[in-house]
């Protein structure tokens, strides 16, 4: 009798171990599936398709508006101000999150820790240690040349 009880117990333990392993595997894959898109959203793009100069039509950036684009593989933004066009890196200097343009306030805000930058990239508040890096801008006819 003791042999059959031991065999049943071993089979039960192996089923329980298999189910635990299956559960942990499903939970790990599910967690990764949720976390990965969030990390990709908050992280800058890789150095793919890095070009030295970007041309944008002036009509694409009306006065007071901002247009986001990729410059040298990283997110950047051009803003049409009262004095002309300003181009900045869109990567927050605190933890590297991508800033958002708040048109109604004429400022940028980092979604990670609420760091705020003015229209020239200067830090207004929050944890960012430095202003947003500026990118050279020139106007050429109906185009804006960035870089």
Backbone as CSV, one residue per row, in Angstrom:
resi,resn,N_x,N_y,N_z,CA_x,CA_y,CA_z,C_x,C_y,C_z
1,UNK,0.811,-1.195,0.000,0.000,0.000,0.000,0.852,1.255,0.000
2,UNK,1.941,1.240,0.739,2.777,2.431,0.835,3.376,2.795,-0.513
3,UNK,3.627,1.817,-1.380,4.163,2.095,-2.704,3.160,2.867,-3.547
4,UNK,1.907,2.497,-3.532,0.907,3.157,-4.361,0.603,4.562,-3.857
5,UNK,0.632,4.781,-2.558,0.384,6.113,-1.997,1.519,7.046,-2.383
6,UNK,2.750,6.535,-2.320,3.909,7.347,-2.692,3.859,7.722,-4.173
7,UNK,3.461,6.809,-5.022,3.371,7.060,-6.460,2.306,8.112,-6.752
8,UNK,1.163,8.030,-6.087,0.095,9.018,-6.268,0.568,10.387,-5.791
9,UNK,1.295,10.436,-4.660,1.791,11.700,-4.134,2.821,12.313,-5.078
10,UNK,3.715,11.504,-5.637,4.715,12.004,-6.590,4.046,12.569,-7.835
11,UNK,3.032,11.868,-8.329,2.312,12.348,-9.513,1.600,13.658,-9.210
12,UNK,1.021,13.779,-8.017,0.332,15.001,-7.621,1.320,16.167,-7.498
13,UNK,2.507,15.895,-6.913,3.528,16.934,-6.781,4.038,17.386,-8.145
14,UNK,4.217,16.453,-9.071,4.719,16.848,-10.399,3.660,17.653,-11.161
15,UNK,2.382,17.330,-10.994,1.316,18.121,-11.624,1.277,19.528,-11.028
16,UNK,1.398,19.600,-9.707,1.384,20.890,-9.017,2.593,21.738,-9.454
17,UNK,3.751,21.124,-9.562,4.948,21.830,-10.007,4.799,22.329,-11.438
18,UNK,4.220,21.490,-12.290,3.997,21.889,-13.678,3.021,23.068,-13.755
19,UNK,1.950,23.018,-12.975,0.969,24.100,-12.986,1.567,25.398,-12.447
20,UNK,2.420,25.299,-11.416,3.098,26.500,-10.902,3.991,27.103,-11.977
21,UNK,4.765,26.255,-12.655,5.653,26.732,-13.714,4.846,27.362,-14.855
22,UNK,3.750,26.739,-15.229,2.890,27.270,-16.287,2.301,28.618,-15.875
23,UNK,1.831,28.739,-14.650,1.267,29.988,-14.148,2.312,31.106,-14.143
24,UNK,3.515,30.817,-13.633,4.575,31.823,-13.612,4.984,32.253,-15.016
25,UNK,5.012,31.307,-15.943,5.356,31.646,-17.332,4.309,32.565,-17.950
26,UNK,3.046,32.260,-17.745,1.968,33.095,-18.286,2.002,34.484,-17.655
27,UNK,2.241,34.574,-16.372,2.294,35.871,-15.691,3.485,36.699,-16.189
28,UNK,4.628,36.062,-16.413,5.815,36.770,-16.898,5.575,37.326,-18.290
29,UNK,5.018,36.541,-19.168,4.733,36.992,-20.535,3.687,38.114,-20.509
30,UNK,2.678,37.987,-19.683,1.642,39.027,-19.588,2.223,40.333,-19.065
31,UNK,3.050,40.265,-18.041,3.675,41.461,-17.475,4.562,42.136,-18.521
32,UNK,5.335,41.352,-19.229,6.191,41.905,-20.292,5.368,42.558,-21.390
33,UNK,4.247,41.966,-21.727,3.384,42.525,-22.764,2.765,43.853,-22.371
34,UNK,2.605,44.085,-21.089,2.053,45.351,-20.601,3.152,46.392,-20.441
35,UNK,4.285,46.003,-19.890,5.369,46.940,-19.584,6.114,47.401,-20.842
36,UNK,6.362,46.524,-21.799,7.161,46.882,-22.972,6.614,48.095,-23.732
37,UNK,5.323,48.162,-24.060,4.825,49.350,-24.771,4.972,50.638,-23.963
38,UNK,4.847,50.545,-22.656,5.004,51.742,-21.818,6.439,52.241,-21.877
39,UNK,7.385,51.345,-21.775,8.802,51.724,-21.841,9.133,52.295,-23.211
40,UNK,8.635,51.698,-24.285,8.894,52.205,-25.640,8.276,53.590,-25.834
41,UNK,7.116,53.831,-25.240,6.458,55.131,-25.364,7.274,56.233,-24.687
42,UNK,7.829,55.927,-23.540,8.549,56.926,-22.769,10.017,57.077,-23.169
43,UNK,10.540,56.145,-23.939,11.960,56.185,-24.309,12.158,56.824,-25.673
44,UNK,13.292,57.504,-25.857,13.596,58.041,-27.185,13.856,56.922,-28.175
45,UNK,13.712,57.235,-29.444,13.960,56.264,-30.494,15.453,55.976,-30.598
46,UNK,15.797,54.856,-31.216,17.203,54.511,-31.408,17.807,55.374,-32.510
47,UNK,19.079,55.197,-32.774,19.801,56.011,-33.752,19.518,55.558,-35.195
48,UNK,18.312,55.178,-35.497,17.988,54.723,-36.846,17.690,55.906,-37.768
49,UNK,18.090,55.774,-38.996,17.834,56.779,-40.034,18.215,58.188,-39.587
50,UNK,19.389,58.321,-39.023,19.851,59.631,-38.564,20.287,60.469,-39.764
51,UNK,19.631,61.603,-39.955,20.027,62.490,-41.039,20.513,63.802,-40.439
52,UNK,21.391,64.461,-41.160,22.012,65.682,-40.667,21.083,66.890,-40.738
53,UNK,20.281,67.001,-41.809,19.395,68.150,-41.985,17.984,67.665,-42.297
54,UNK,17.031,68.375,-41.724,15.613,68.077,-41.949,14.987,69.328,-42.548
55,UNK,14.151,69.130,-43.551,13.414,70.256,-44.140,11.930,70.063,-43.879
56,UNK,11.304,71.116,-43.374,9.872,71.108,-43.087,9.277,72.359,-43.713
57,UNK,8.120,72.204,-44.335,7.445,73.371,-44.906,6.942,74.270,-43.777
58,UNK,7.091,75.574,-43.964,6.645,76.530,-42.935,5.149,76.389,-42.665
59,UNK,4.378,76.056,-43.701,2.928,75.908,-43.549,2.555,74.777,-42.585
60,UNK,3.460,73.830,-42.366,3.183,72.704,-41.473,3.266,73.095,-39.999
61,UNK,3.825,74.293,-39.727,3.989,74.744,-38.342,3.385,76.146,-38.211
62,UNK,2.050,76.253,-38.029,1.421,77.571,-37.865,1.916,78.278,-36.599
63,UNK,1.693,79.571,-36.541,2.130,80.381,-35.405,1.567,79.826,-34.098
64,UNK,2.440,79.635,-33.104,2.029,79.117,-31.799,1.925,77.610,-31.728
65,UNK,2.165,76.924,-32.818,2.043,75.463,-32.861,3.428,74.828,-32.839
66,UNK,3.450,73.525,-32.577,4.692,72.758,-32.556,4.534,71.537,-33.450
67,UNK,5.634,71.124,-34.047,5.642,69.907,-34.872,6.792,69.029,-34.405
68,UNK,6.463,67.791,-34.048,7.466,66.828,-33.612,7.977,66.053,-34.816
69,UNK,9.254,65.702,-34.791,9.875,64.949,-35.879,11.074,64.207,-35.302
70,UNK,11.723,63.400,-36.123,12.915,62.677,-35.697,14.136,63.348,-36.287
71,UNK,15.090,63.677,-35.439,16.333,64.319,-35.867,17.505,63.511,-35.318
72,UNK,18.313,62.997,-36.194,19.469,62.157,-35.819,19.038,60.995,-34.932
73,UNK,17.891,60.414,-35.234,17.405,59.247,-34.507,16.725,59.538,-33.191
74,UNK,16.561,60.805,-32.841,15.926,61.166,-31.574,14.755,62.117,-31.809
75,UNK,13.763,62.097,-30.923,12.638,63.010,-31.068,13.077,64.463,-30.917
76,UNK,12.533,65.309,-31.760,12.804,66.744,-31.710,11.504,67.474,-32.023
77,UNK,11.521,68.787,-31.820,10.321,69.581,-32.049,10.721,70.944,-32.582
78,UNK,9.905,71.474,-33.482,10.090,72.843,-33.957,8.831,73.613,-33.581
79,UNK,9.018,74.830,-33.056,7.913,75.676,-32.608,7.951,76.970,-33.395
80,UNK,6.778,77.412,-33.823,6.675,78.704,-34.509,6.344,79.748,-33.458
81,UNK,7.325,80.600,-33.145,7.135,81.639,-32.132,6.904,82.990,-32.822
82,UNK,6.679,84.019,-32.040,6.484,85.367,-32.575,7.742,85.866,-33.284
83,UNK,8.902,85.380,-32.843,10.176,85.840,-33.421,10.711,84.929,-34.519
84,UNK,10.036,83.832,-34.800,10.501,82.905,-35.842,10.310,81.462,-35.408
85,UNK,11.254,80.620,-35.788,11.168,79.196,-35.483,12.271,78.802,-34.508
86,UNK,11.933,77.917,-33.579,12.886,77.382,-32.616,12.797,75.865,-32.676
87,UNK,13.954,75.201,-32.729,13.983,73.734,-32.722,14.717,73.260,-31.479
88,UNK,14.147,72.245,-30.838,14.691,71.700,-29.598,14.650,70.184,-29.623
89,UNK,15.494,69.588,-28.821,15.376,68.154,-28.569,14.096,67.961,-27.753
90,UNK,13.361,66.894,-28.026,12.129,66.619,-27.284,12.369,65.604,-26.168
91,UNK,13.641,65.349,-25.860,13.990,64.386,-24.822,14.288,65.137,-23.523
92,UNK,13.511,64.852,-22.488,13.683,65.515,-21.192,15.084,65.247,-20.647
93,UNK,15.690,66.271,-20.076,17.047,66.151,-19.552,17.099,65.480,-18.180
94,UNK,15.947,65.106,-17.635,15.931,64.441,-16.334,16.142,62.937,-16.508
95,UNK,15.167,62.255,-17.087,15.272,60.802,-17.252,15.100,60.339,-18.695
96,UNK,15.029,61.270,-19.639,14.969,60.887,-21.047,13.582,60.606,-21.592
97,UNK,12.539,61.003,-20.883,11.183,60.841,-21.400,10.938,61.881,-22.501
98,UNK,9.916,61.662,-23.308,9.594,62.567,-24.401,8.616,63.623,-23.894
99,UNK,8.995,64.899,-24.055,8.144,65.992,-23.580,6.938,66.178,-24.497
100,UNK,5.899,66.765,-23.956,4.669,67.073,-24.696,4.497,68.585,-24.757
101,UNK,3.972,69.091,-25.878,3.733,70.522,-26.068,2.343,70.852,-25.542
102,UNK,2.267,71.802,-24.619,0.990,72.283,-24.099,0.723,73.637,-24.744
103,UNK,-0.024,73.628,-25.821,-0.250,74.830,-26.620,-0.928,75.947,-25.821
104,UNK,-1.884,75.572,-24.979,-2.611,76.584,-24.209,-1.723,77.304,-23.190
105,UNK,-0.638,76.675,-22.753,0.272,77.285,-21.780,1.580,77.760,-22.423
106,UNK,1.773,77.448,-23.712,3.019,77.782,-24.415,4.243,77.220,-23.690
107,UNK,4.161,75.950,-23.315,5.283,75.311,-22.637,5.270,73.809,-22.894
108,UNK,6.401,73.185,-22.574,6.536,71.739,-22.674,6.418,71.146,-21.281
109,UNK,5.869,69.917,-21.223,5.785,69.221,-19.951,6.251,67.786,-20.146
110,UNK,7.044,67.314,-19.207,7.498,65.930,-19.216,6.438,65.071,-18.523
111,UNK,5.967,63.995,-19.165,4.924,63.171,-18.552,5.424,62.303,-17.395
112,UNK,6.727,62.151,-17.254,7.261,61.265,-16.208,7.234,61.888,-14.822
113,UNK,7.771,63.105,-14.692,7.858,63.735,-13.377,7.406,65.192,-13.398
114,UNK,6.623,65.570,-14.394,6.006,66.896,-14.493,7.017,68.035,-14.591
115,UNK,8.193,67.759,-15.138,9.140,68.839,-15.408,8.554,69.740,-16.485
116,UNK,8.760,71.056,-16.356,8.191,72.004,-17.318,9.306,72.840,-17.932
117,UNK,9.165,73.116,-19.241,10.136,73.910,-19.991,9.394,75.001,-20.748
118,UNK,10.030,76.170,-20.900,9.391,77.231,-21.676,9.624,76.993,-23.169
119,UNK,9.175,77.924,-23.982,9.204,77.791,-25.437,10.634,77.756,-26.003
120,UNK,11.614,78.209,-25.205,13.018,78.166,-25.643,13.757,76.964,-25.063
121,UNK,13.083,76.152,-24.251,13.689,74.972,-23.660,14.202,75.177,-22.251
122,UNK,14.096,76.388,-21.721,14.572,76.694,-20.369,13.676,76.002,-19.340
123,UNK,14.289,75.465,-18.276,13.544,74.767,-17.223,12.709,75.770,-16.434
124,UNK,11.398,75.497,-16.313,10.499,76.330,-15.516,10.304,75.755,-14.124
125,UNK,10.172,74.424,-14.045,9.990,73.768,-12.750,10.230,72.273,-12.886
126,UNK,10.317,71.619,-11.750,10.472,70.172,-11.738,11.911,69.727,-11.607
127,UNK,12.130,68.437,-11.786,13.457,67.874,-11.560,14.474,67.997,-12.707
128,UNK,14.114,68.409,-13.945,15.142,68.446,-14.989,16.317,69.349,-14.601
129,UNK,17.554,68.839,-14.720,18.723,69.606,-14.307,19.196,70.635,-15.328
130,UNK,18.839,70.439,-16.607,19.321,71.323,-17.675,18.179,71.641,-18.640
131,UNK,18.331,72.707,-19.416,17.317,73.018,-20.428,17.351,71.997,-21.569
132,UNK,16.294,72.006,-22.388,16.272,71.155,-23.579,17.321,71.667,-24.569
133,UNK,18.135,70.784,-25.134,19.147,71.238,-26.097,18.510,71.851,-27.344
134,UNK,19.079,72.961,-27.791,18.572,73.625,-28.997,19.235,73.032,-30.233
135,UNK,18.526,73.105,-31.339,19.015,72.622,-32.631,18.988,73.812,-33.583
136,UNK,20.011,73.929,-34.397,20.104,75.056,-35.335,18.933,75.047,-36.315
137,UNK,18.388,76.250,-36.576,17.259,76.416,-37.490,17.573,77.549,-38.454
138,UNK,17.236,77.340,-39.718,17.375,78.398,-40.724,16.134,78.363,-41.614
139,UNK,15.726,79.545,-42.072,14.587,79.614,-42.982,15.128,79.759,-44.402
140,UNK,14.555,78.985,-45.300,14.984,79.000,-46.693,13.738,78.983,-47.581
141,UNK,13.294,80.158,-47.974,12.076,80.256,-48.788,10.863,79.800,-47.999
142,UNK,10.177,78.792,-48.511,8.973,78.280,-47.861,9.292,77.121,-46.914
143,UNK,10.574,76.887,-46.673,10.986,75.752,-45.843,11.743,76.214,-44.592
144,UNK,11.717,75.325,-43.601,12.531,75.481,-42.406,13.600,74.396,-42.524
145,UNK,14.862,74.767,-42.416,15.967,73.790,-42.469,16.501,73.637,-41.058
146,UNK,16.426,72.410,-40.559,16.834,72.137,-39.187,18.101,71.294,-39.222
147,UNK,19.103,71.746,-38.475,20.361,71.004,-38.396,21.514,71.739,-39.011
